[in-house]
Amino acid sequence: MKTRHLIFILFLAFASRSFGSYILIPMDEGQKNHLKSYGIAYAALQANIEVDWLLNYRGGSFMMYQNSAIEKFCKLRGVSYELVADVQKDNIYNQIADPEVNMDVVKLLKAPKIAVYSPKSKLPWDDAVTLVLTYAEIPYDVVYDEEVISGVLPMYDWLHLHHEDFTGQYGKFWANYRNQKWYIDDVMAQEAMANKLGFKKVSQLKLAVAKKIRDFVSGGGFMFAMCSAPDSFDIALAAEGIDICDVMFDGDPMDKDAQQRLDYSQCFAFKDFHIVTNPYQYAISDIDVTQSRAKMINEKNDLFVLFDFSAKWDWIPTMLTQCHTKIIKGFMGQTTAFNKKYIKSSVIILGENKSVEEARYIHGEYGKGTWTFLGGHDPEDYQHFIGDPQTDLELYPTSAAYRLILNNILFPAAKKEKRKT
């Protein structure tokens, strides 16, 4: 894939450009392949072609100078596009600039360097972010504990946290899967890595990794996490110096006063939550609502709504919620959604199911950087079980929820021009 991508970039860099003509990649309902559209925009940035992201214009469209290679690859990848003359482009930008219209333009200037925190071993589940990056043909590097501890994160602009349990409890899979070979192998591999890196317990290694990731964000990095990673990340930080793992996870009992000693000030997003200490319960805290919502929500009525933000003033949340629909189909995960009463007041809720007081998509700042959390495991597989085959995104090229992931991919490339007063 990387070789093909490099050829594409070189082709773009040397392709002919027609001045006074532009390519518009619409992102409304008329777009045939929303997901690959992001890959076209990313590749253009890699070839030093500036891209304008037209917030709230036809679903968050992309505009760039006409380039013969871009046209060719749009055709090859099934991406809808339109050629726009200079006068048409001016009319579009004048419409967007109207102070009465909730639209704006952000410039995408440089392709962000992407890392995915993911185990190198084969585990019986996949990851939505790596699936959609691969489908959109956006390159990324895989890093895991050894690389993170060695200090590689500052080399990257954007980091995704794969399905992970940063508390050292192996996803609380012990109750149902402790005799499965994949679980036994994973525990052995995690323990071996902890020992190699000088930690007595996996929970201590995962805390050290979480702190490295925290420092990456604090220094200006962009972090995105889904499924079990968001809440387990915050819980690990809150539990520094506290043993919250029972004997079957780390060889000794947990601290009896663990709950009372949690330090919520260390968390990015959550506060006042309670850890789940029962090793037979498939949950690590009450941040997640998977079990509490079960009697009220099913696949037919599981939806969440994206908020409307002011594009001209709240451009970051506007950018993160660009989509061709405001109503998104829900999907379950080890962490499905976040209980709103445990979310800090500083957090921006991007999408919610108000009927059951749960947030699905949240965002915030930490130090000089930002983080975004999305509940659920696979946007196009409502209840993805261990061992299920991975989703074929060729069947879902216009997936709204997968678009939310890709919005975050382009976020580090964006620069908002200062408004004239």
TISERO-780461 format. One line per field, with one value per residue (C-alpha): residue number from 1; chain; y, z, x. Coordinates in steps of 0.2 Angstrom, whole numbers, plus 5000, padded with zeros to 4 digits. Each point is the difference from the previous one (the first is absolute). Layout:
BEGIN
pos = NUM_... $
unit = A_... $
yy = Y_... $
zz = Z_... $
xx = X_... $
This chain:
BEGIN
pos = 1_2_3_4_5_6_7_8_9_10_11_12_13_14_15_16_17_18_19_20_21_22_23_24_25_26_27_28_29_30_31_32_33_34_35_36_37_38_39_40_41_42_43_44_45_46_47_48_49_50_51_52_53_54_55_56_57_58_59_60_61_62_63_64_65_66_67_68_69_70_71_72_73_74_75_76_77_78_79_80_81_82_83_84_85_86_87_88_89_90_91_92_93_94_95_96_97_98_99_100_101_102_103_104_105_106_107_108_109_110_111_112_113_114_115_116_117_118_119_120_121_122_123_124_125_126_127_128_129_130_131_132_133_134_135_136_137_138_139_140_141_142_143_144_145_146_147_148_149_150_151_152_153_154_155_156_157_158_159_160_161_162_163_164_165_166_167_168_169_170_171_172_173_174_175_176_177_178_179_180_181_182_183_184_185_186_187_188_189_190_191_192_193_194_195_196_197_198_199_200_201_202_203_204_205_206_207_208_209_210_211_212_213_214_215_216_217_218_219_220_221_222_223_224_225_226_227_228_229_230_231_232_233_234_235_236_237_238_239_240_241_242_243_244_245_246_247_248_249_250_251_252_253_254_255_256_257_258_259_260_261_262_263_264_265_266_267_268_269_270_271_272_273_274_275_276_277_278_279_280_281_282_283_284_285_286_287_288_289_290_291_292_293_294_295_296_297_298_299_300_301_302_303_304_305_306_307_308_309_310_311_312_313_314_315_316_317_318_319_320_321_322_323_324_325_326_327_328_329_330_331_332_333_334_335_336_337_338_339_340_341_342_343_344_345_346_347_348_349_350_351_352_353_354_355_356_357_358_359_360_361_362_363_364_365_366_367_368_369_370_371_372_373_374_375_376_377_378_379_380_381_382_383_384_385_386_387_388_389_390_391_392_393_394_395_396_397_398_399_400_401_402_403_404_405_406_407_408_409_410_411_412_413_414_415_416_417_418_419_420_421 $
unit = A_A_A_A_A_A_A_A_A_A_A_A_A_A_A_A_A_A_A_A_A_A_A_A_A_A_A_A_A_A_A_A_A_A_A_A_A_A_A_A_A_A_A_A_A_A_A_A_A_A_A_A_A_A_A_A_A_A_A_A_A_A_A_A_A_A_A_A_A_A_A_A_A_A_A_A_A_A_A_A_A_A_A_A_A_A_A_A_A_A_A_A_A_A_A_A_A_A_A_A_A_A_A_A_A_A_A_A_A_A_A_A_A_A_A_A_A_A_A_A_A_A_A_A_A_A_A_A_A_A_A_A_A_A_A_A_A_A_A_A_A_A_A_A_A_A_A_A_A_A_A_A_A_A_A_A_A_A_A_A_A_A_A_A_A_A_A_A_A_A_A_A_A_A_A_A_A_A_A_A_A_A_A_A_A_A_A_A_A_A_A_A_A_A_A_A_A_A_A_A_A_A_A_A_A_A_A_A_A_A_A_A_A_A_A_A_A_A_A_A_A_A_A_A_A_A_A_A_A_A_A_A_A_A_A_A_A_A_A_A_A_A_A_A_A_A_A_A_A_A_A_A_A_A_A_A_A_A_A_A_A_A_A_A_A_A_A_A_A_A_A_A_A_A_A_A_A_A_A_A_A_A_A_A_A_A_A_A_A_A_A_A_A_A_A_A_A_A_A_A_A_A_A_A_A_A_A_A_A_A_A_A_A_A_A_A_A_A_A_A_A_A_A_A_A_A_A_A_A_A_A_A_A_A_A_A_A_A_A_A_A_A_A_A_A_A_A_A_A_A_A_A_A_A_A_A_A_A_A_A_A_A_A_A_A_A_A_A_A_A_A_A_A_A_A_A_A_A_A_A_A_A_A_A_A_A_A_A_A_A_A_A_A_A_A_A_A_A_A_A_A_A_A_A_A_A_A_A_A_A_A_A_A_A_A_A_A_A_A_A_A $
yy = 5000_5012_4998_5003_5015_5007_4998_5009_5015_5001_5000_5014_5010_5000_5001_5014_5014_5011_5017_5009_4983_4990_4983_4999_4984_5001_4991_5000_4986_5001_4994_4982_4996_5012_4989_5000_5018_5003_4990_5011_5016_4992_4995_5017_5007_4988_5007_5018_5004_5011_4995_5010_4992_5008_4998_4997_5003_4984_4989_5007_5000_5001_5013_5000_5006_4989_4987_4986_4987_5004_4998_4983_4993_5007_4990_4984_5001_5003_5018_5012_5017_5016_5012_5018_5015_5015_5010_4986_4997_5019_4998_4985_5009_5016_4989_4992_5017_5007_5003_4994_4983_4986_4996_5004_4994_4992_4997_4983_5004_4984_4982_4994_4986_4986_4987_4986_4993_4981_4983_4992_4983_4993_5002_4994_5018_5014_5018_5013_5013_4989_4993_5017_5006_4986_5001_5019_4996_5012_4994_4997_4992_4987_5003_4991_4999_4999_5014_5011_4998_5003_5017_4999_5010_5017_4995_4999_5013_4988_4985_4987_4988_4983_4990_4999_4999_5011_4994_4984_4989_4993_5007_4990_4986_4988_4994_4994_4997_4995_4983_5006_4999_5018_5006_4989_5006_5018_4999_4992_5013_5014_4994_4996_5018_5007_4990_5005_5018_4999_5000_4987_5001_5003_5013_5010_4998_5006_5015_5005_4999_5010_5014_5000_5003_5013_5009_4998_5009_5013_5005_5003_4983_4994_4984_4990_4985_4988_4986_4995_5012_5016_4995_4988_5014_5012_4987_4995_5018_5002_4984_5004_4992_4990_4982_4998_4983_4984_4985_4991_5015_5004_4986_5010_5008_5017_5015_4999_5019_5002_5009_5013_5004_5003_5017_5007_5015_4989_4996_5007_4998_4992_5003_4992_4983_4984_4985_4983_4988_4984_4990_4991_5016_5005_5018_5010_5015_5008_5013_4987_4998_4984_4990_5014_5004_4982_5001_5017_4999_4987_5000_5008_5015_5002_5017_5015_5018_5011_5018_5015_5012_5018_4996_5018_5000_4982_4993_4985_4992_5004_4992_4984_4998_5003_4987_4998_4996_5006_4984_4985_4982_4994_4985_4990_4997_4995_5018_5005_5018_5011_5004_5019_5003_4994_5012_5015_5017_5006_4986_5003_4988_4998_4986_4993_4990_5012_4988_4989_5014_4992_5008_4991_5012_5012_5012_5010_5009_4994_5011_5006_4985_4993_4983_4992_4985_4990_4986_4983_4988_4999_5013_4987_4985_5003_4987_4994_4984_4993_4990_5008_5004_5018_5012_5002_5018_4998_4997_5016_5014_5013_4995_5015_4994_4995_5018_5006_4990_5008_5018_4997_4994_5017_5010_5003_5006_5014_5019_5013_5017_5014_5009_5019_5011 $
zz = 5000_5005_4983_4990_5011_4996_4982_5001_5009_4988_4986_5008_5003_4981_4993_4990_5008_4992_5007_5002_5002_5016_5006_5012_5009_5007_5016_5000_4996_4982_5004_4994_5012_5015_5008_4985_4998_5016_4992_4985_5011_5010_4985_4993_5016_4999_4982_5007_4992_5012_5004_5006_5011_4998_5017_4998_4981_4992_5015_5003_4982_4994_4988_4991_4984_4985_4998_4987_5012_5013_4987_4994_5018_5004_4985_5005_5018_4996_5008_4993_4995_4991_4989_5006_4990_5009_5000_5007_5014_5005_5001_5011_5012_5000_5005_5014_5006_5003_5019_5000_4993_5011_4989_5000_4992_5008_4991_5001_4998_5004_5001_5018_5004_5008_5013_5006_5017_4997_5005_4987_5004_4992_5012_4996_4996_4988_5002_4991_4998_4991_4989_4994_4998_4989_4990_4998_4995_5014_5006_5018_5012_5013_5017_5017_5017_4996_4987_5012_5015_4989_4996_4981_5002_4997_4983_4996_4999_5003_5010_5001_5015_4994_5010_5016_5019_5008_5018_4997_5002_4982_4996_5014_4988_5013_5006_4982_4991_5012_4993_4982_4992_4993_5018_5008_4986_5002_5019_4998_4986_5011_5015_4990_4994_5017_5006_4986_5003_5018_5007_5013_4994_4984_5008_5004_4982_4994_5012_4994_4982_5004_5008_4984_4990_5012_4998_4981_5001_5012_4988_4986_4993_4994_5008_4994_5009_4999_5009_5016_4998_5005_5017_5005_4995_5012_5014_4999_5002_5015_5008_5000_5015_5004_4996_4992_4993_5009_5002_4984_4990_5009_5013_5016_5007_4996_5012_5011_5000_4981_4997_5013_4994_4982_4994_4987_4996_4990_4988_4983_4999_5015_5018_5015_4992_5010_4995_4998_5011_4996_4989_4993_4994_4982_5004_5008_5006_5000_4987_4987_4997_4991_5014_5007_4983_4995_5005_4991_4984_4986_4982_4993_5012_5003_4993_5004_4994_4995_5007_4990_5003_4993_4986_5000_5019_5006_4985_5009_5006_4983_4991_5011_4996_4981_4993_4987_5014_5018_5006_5002_5002_5017_5002_5015_5007_5016_5004_4991_5006_5014_5015_4999_5019_5000_4987_5005_4997_4989_4987_4984_4996_4981_4999_5012_5003_5011_5004_5011_5005_4991_4990_4985_4994_5010_4999_5010_5003_5010_5001_4983_4992_4997_5002_4993_5007_4990_5008_4992_4990_4982_4992_4988_5011_5013_5013_4994_5010_5003_4985_4988_4982_4997_4991_4982_4997_4981_5006_5010_4990_5006_5019_5010_5017_4991_4993_5018_5002_4984_5005_5014_4989_4990_5016_5003_4982_5002_5003_5002_4993_5012_4997_4996_5012 $
xx = 5000_5014_5009_4984_4997_5017_4997_4984_5009_5013_4987_4991_5015_5005_4982_4994_4991_4986_5000_4984_4991_4997_4994_4985_4998_4982_4997_4981_4988_5005_5018_5002_5015_5002_5014_5012_4997_5010_5014_5000_5001_5014_5010_4998_5008_5014_5004_5000_4983_4990_4983_4985_4988_4983_4992_4981_5000_4992_5005_5017_5007_5018_5007_5017_5009_4995_5013_5000_5006_4987_4987_5007_5000_4983_4994_5010_4994_4982_5000_4988_5007_4995_5011_4997_5005_5008_4983_4991_5013_4998_4981_5002_5012_4990_4985_5010_5006_4983_4999_4982_5005_5007_5015_5019_5016_5015_5016_5008_5019_5010_4996_5001_5012_4989_5003_4989_5003_4996_5007_5011_4993_4984_4985_4982_4994_5003_5000_4989_5014_5012_4987_4994_5018_5004_4984_5003_5018_5007_5017_5004_5013_4996_5008_4998_5006_5019_5000_4989_5012_5015_4993_4995_4983_5007_5004_4981_4986_4986_4998_4985_4998_4995_4988_5010_4998_5012_4996_5009_4984_5001_4983_4992_4999_5006_4983_4995_5016_5014_5001_5001_5017_5000_4996_5014_5012_4996_5003_5017_5005_4994_5009_5016_5000_4998_5014_5011_4997_5003_4982_4994_4983_4990_4990_5016_5006_4983_5000_5017_4993_4985_5011_5011_4984_4994_5017_4998_4983_5006_5015_4988_4995_4983_4993_4985_4993_4985_4992_5009_5014_4992_4994_5014_5013_4992_4998_5018_5005_4988_5007_5018_5008_4984_4998_4983_5004_4994_5010_4996_5007_5016_5003_4995_4984_4994_5002_4984_4999_5003_4984_5003_5017_4996_5007_4987_5011_5012_4986_4997_4981_4993_4996_4992_4998_5001_5011_4992_5010_4990_5012_4984_4992_5005_5003_5014_4989_4983_5006_4994_4981_5000_4991_4989_4993_4996_4981_4997_5011_5001_5007_4984_4999_5019_5004_5010_4999_5015_4999_4999_5015_5004_5012_5006_5004_5000_5010_5008_4984_4992_5014_4999_4982_5000_4988_4986_4988_4998_4992_5012_4996_5007_5011_5006_5017_5009_4997_4984_4997_5004_4989_4998_5000_5018_5006_5010_4992_5014_4997_4991_4986_5000_4987_4987_4985_4990_4986_5011_5013_5015_5013_5008_5012_5010_5015_5012_5016_5015_5015_5005_4991_4983_4991_4984_4991_4987_4990_4997_5010_4995_4988_4993_4999_4988_5006_5017_5004_5018_5005_4987_5007_5006_4988_5002_4999_4998_4982_4999_5009_4988_5000_4996_5008_5016_5001_5001_5016_5007_4996_5012_5013_5000_4999_5019_5001_4988_5003_4987_5004_4997_4984_5001_4991 $
